[in-house]
């Protein structure tokens, strides 16, 4: 986030030098609880460029199937670096994630304005098999990407939820 934590990028990258960890950076997402659009300076490209300026030898590595992170290796480092393009949504076509919010809503995309209220379905006495079918049906209806999911949302207030309310 511009002016908030950019000075922490390189120290975090350095964790991967000696430790066998994947250090991942994520673009800020516009889920701030308001209907005001944000200006995103530190997108995937800017984060990568900043790291590359400090580590010009950084190399792209293969991304695992359905990965939401673009993976990189710095020669001599034990761990890896990843960048998640969550706001620009360039990984959506391969995403296989679903979430259940703290209030019991099944969401197949963070950009969905709605979802299926599994808590209500359970309270109505749905069997495990019926719940399984509801979940499978939701997955089959998953939007092709976050842009489509956002367009299908009914109101701006549904789009701009706090990440805490949607399990992000």
N, C-alpha and C positions, 0 to 999 in steps of 0.2 A: 504494500500500500504506500503510495507516494507520501513521503514525509513521515511515515510511521515506522517502517521496519526495513527499509532498503539496505541500511548499513549492516543488517544481519545476514544478508545473502551469502557473502564470501565466508564468514565464520561458519555458517551452516554447511556450505560446500566442503569446508576443511574437515568436518566430521567424517566424511567418507574417505579421507586420506588414510587413516590408520584403522578405522572401524569398518567391519563388513556390513554396512548399512546402506539402504537406499534412501537418500535424502531427496525429498520431493518438494517442489514448489508448485503452488496453485494460483492461477489468476484469481483476482478478487471477483466474486460473483455478486450480482446486483440484488441479492436478497438481504436488504437492510431494513425491512419492515416498513418502508415508505413507498410511495408511488413516484418518487423522484428518480429519474435515470442518473446513473453515475457516469463519470468520465473515466475511462480505464486507460491509464498510462502504462501500467506494468502488466502488459499482456504477455502471452507466451513468447513472442518475438523479442520484446524488450528484456524479459528475464534471461532468455538464452543469450542475447547479445551482451548483456552485462557480465554473465558468467564467462563467455568466450573472450571478452576483453581481458579478463584476469587469468584465464586458462585457455590460451589459443589452441592448445593441442587436444581439446575436448573432441570426442568422436561419437557419432551417432551409433547406437547399437540396435539390435533387433528388439522390437517390442513384443512382449508376449501377446497371444491372441486375447482379444477383448480387453486389452490394457487401456486404462484411461490416462496413462502417463507416457510421454515420449522419453525414452531411455537414452542415457549418455554415459560414457566412460572417460575418465581422465587418466591417461597413462601413468602408472605408478601408484594409483589410488586403489585401496582395497575395496571400497564400496562404489556405489553408482549414484548418478544424479538423475532425477526425473522432473519433468515439467508437465503439469496437468493444465490443458487449455480448456478450462471449465466454462469460461465466459464466451470465448470464441467458438466453442463447441465443435472443434474439428475432429473429435474422436467418436462422435455420436453413432455413426453408422456401425461401429463394432462394439458398442457398449452392451453389456449383458447384465447391468445392475438393476436391482429393484430395492426399494426401501419401505420400511414400515415406520411411520412417524411415531413420536411418543404418544400421540392420541389414537393410534390404531389405524391410520389411513395408509393403505398400500399405494405407493407411487412408483410408476415405472420410469419416471424421468423427473429430475429435480425441477425442471421448468414447467411441469404440469401444474395447472391451477387447481385441479381436483384430483380425486383418486377414489378408491373403493374403501369404504369404512368397514374394515374387517372386525373391529371391536363390536359394532352393531350386529354384524352377521353372526358372530359367536354368541352374543346375548340373545339373538333370536333362535338359537338352538341348532344352527347349521351343523351338519355332521362333518367329520374330517374330509370325507370324499366331496361333499358339496363345497367346502372351503377350498380344497385343492382345485376344483373346477373353476371357481371364481378367480383364483389366482392365475390359473392357466389362461383363462379367457382374457384377463387384464393384460397379460404378457403378449397375447396375440394381437391386442389392440394398441400396443405400445407405439407411440409416434415414431416416425423414422429418424427424427433428430430433435434437439432442444428448440430449434426455431419453429418447427411445426407444433410442438407441444405448447409453446408460448402462444402461438396464434390461436390454438384451440381453447385456450383459457378464456373464461368468461369475463373476468374483470381484472383491471390493473392491480387491485388489492390482492387478488389471488396470485399474481405473478411475483409481486414484491413482498413475499413473506420473509420473515427472519429465518436464517439458516437453522437456528435452534429449534424452530417449530417443525422443520422437515427432516431432521436427522442428519444434516450436513455438518 
